[in-house]
């Protein structure tokens, strides 16, 4: 629970970072993953800042036959992030409705949802906070939660505003 509260607080205060700040905390995330997750190796990474005012980064991890992925999108406005969040929720619900269970994690961002596969146990966790959308794909809930904790630890606060939008 502490992990999720910390993520909520971190995402809330991150707000609007410069491109260099964003790239710095993503680089910190890479270092932390390499230090803490000896079994998992960074297989691929892709960071884009297009169009202006938008950042998207993906870190793909492998551990033997297992794979995981962290995706971070920072939109220009919270409305743009919410639009993407809602669109992906509809898409994932339509695709996975018979093969996965949908759930919600209390006190995690403005909103979130998690799909857990019925057969393989794979997890897709989506979190939105303000203009930031984070997606974590992992082979288990415990791995997804660990990856979220590294995201939280890597992000520096860029300002001190704090607002709880989820009741």
C-alpha positions in Angstrom: 0.0 0.0 0.0 2.9 2.4 0.8 4.1 1.9 -2.8 0.8 3.0 -4.2 0.5 6.0 -1.9 4.0 7.0 -2.8 3.2 6.6 -6.5 0.1 8.8 -6.1 2.0 11.5 -4.3 5.0 11.4 -6.8 2.8 11.5 -9.8 0.7 14.3 -8.4 3.7 16.5 -7.7 5.6 15.6 -10.9 3.1 17.7 -12.9 5.2 19.5 -15.6 8.9 18.6 -15.8 11.2 19.7 -18.5 12.4 17.2 -21.1 15.8 17.0 -19.3 14.1 16.3 -15.9 12.0 13.6 -17.5 14.9 12.0 -19.2 16.9 12.2 -16.0 14.3 10.3 -13.9 13.9 7.7 -16.7 17.6 7.2 -16.6 17.4 6.8 -12.8 14.7 4.2 -13.4 17.0 2.3 -15.7 19.8 2.4 -13.1 17.5 1.3 -10.4 16.1 -1.6 -12.5 19.7 -2.8 -13.2 20.7 -2.6 -9.6 17.6 -4.2 -8.0 16.3 -6.6 -10.6 19.3 -8.9 -11.2 17.0 -11.5 -12.9 15.5 -8.9 -15.3 17.6 -7.4 -18.0 16.8 -4.3 -20.1 16.3 -5.7 -23.5 15.2 -2.6 -25.3 14.3 1.0 -24.7 12.7 3.7 -26.8 12.2 7.4 -25.8 10.4 9.9 -27.9 9.5 13.6 -27.4 7.2 14.1 -30.3 5.1 16.2 -30.8 6.3 19.2 -28.8 5.0 18.9 -25.3 4.7 15.1 -25.3 7.0 12.5 -24.0 6.7 8.7 -24.5 9.2 6.2 -23.2 9.2 2.4 -23.2 11.5 0.1 -21.3 11.3 -3.6 -22.2 12.7 -6.2 -19.8 13.3 -9.9 -20.1 14.0 -12.7 -17.6 14.5 -15.9 -19.5 11.2 -16.5 -21.3 9.4 -13.9 -19.3 8.9 -10.3 -20.4 7.8 -7.1 -18.8 7.3 -3.6 -20.1 7.1 -0.1 -18.6 5.5 2.6 -20.7 5.4 6.3 -19.6 3.5 8.9 -21.5 3.5 12.6 -20.4 0.9 14.6 -22.3 0.6 18.3 -22.7 -2.7 18.3 -20.7 -4.5 16.1 -18.3 -7.4 16.0 -20.8 -5.2 14.4 -23.4 -3.9 11.8 -21.0 -7.4 11.0 -19.8 -8.6 10.6 -23.4 -5.8 8.1 -24.0 -6.5 6.3 -20.7 -10.2 5.9 -21.4 -9.5 4.8 -25.0 -7.1 2.1 -23.8 -9.5 1.0 -21.1 -12.2 0.4 -23.7 -9.8 -1.4 -26.0 -8.4 -3.7 -23.3 -11.9 -4.4 -22.0 -13.1 -5.4 -25.4 -10.0 -7.5 -26.2 -9.5 -9.2 -22.8 -13.1 -9.3 -21.3 -13.3 -13.1 -21.5 -9.6 -13.9 -20.8 -8.8 -11.5 -17.9 -10.2 -10.2 -14.7 -10.4 -6.4 -14.4 -9.7 -4.8 -11.0 -8.9 -1.4 -9.4 -6.2 -0.6 -6.8 -7.3 1.9 -4.1 -5.3 5.1 -3.7 -3.3 4.7 -6.9 -3.3 7.8 -9.1 -6.4 9.7 -10.3 -7.6 6.4 -11.7 -6.2 3.0 -12.5 -7.2 -0.4 -13.7 -5.5 -3.7 -13.9 -6.2 -6.7 -16.1 -5.0 -10.0 -14.7 -5.0 -12.9 -17.2 -7.1 -15.9 -16.3 -4.8 -18.4 -17.9 -1.2 -17.2 -17.7 -1.6 -14.6 -14.9 -0.1 -11.8 -17.0 -0.9 -8.3 -15.6 -1.6 -5.1 -17.4 -1.7 -2.2 -15.0 -2.7 1.3 -16.2 -2.3 4.4 -14.0 -3.2 8.0 -14.8 -2.3 11.0 -12.7 -2.8 14.4 -14.2 -1.0 14.5 -17.5 1.0 11.3 -16.9 -0.1 7.8 -18.1 1.9 4.8 -16.9 1.4 1.3 -18.2 3.1 -1.8 -16.7 2.9 -5.2 -18.3 4.4 -8.0 -16.2 4.0 -11.8 -15.7 2.6 -11.4 -12.2 1.0 -8.9 -9.8 4.0 -8.9 -7.5 6.3 -8.1 -10.4 4.0 -5.3 -11.6 4.0 -3.8 -8.1 7.8 -4.0 -7.8 8.2 -2.2 -11.2 5.7 0.5 -10.0 7.8 1.0 -6.9 10.9 1.6 -9.0 9.1 4.2 -11.1 8.1 6.0 -7.9 11.6 5.9 -6.5 13.0 7.3 -9.7 10.8 10.3 -10.2 11.9 13.5 -8.6 9.2 16.0 -7.5 9.3 19.0 -9.7 7.0 21.2 -7.6 5.2 21.1 -4.3 1.5 21.2 -5.3 -0.5 18.3 -3.8 -4.0 17.5 -4.6 -5.9 14.3 -4.0 -8.3 13.8 -6.8 -9.5 10.2 -6.0 -11.9 9.9 -3.0 
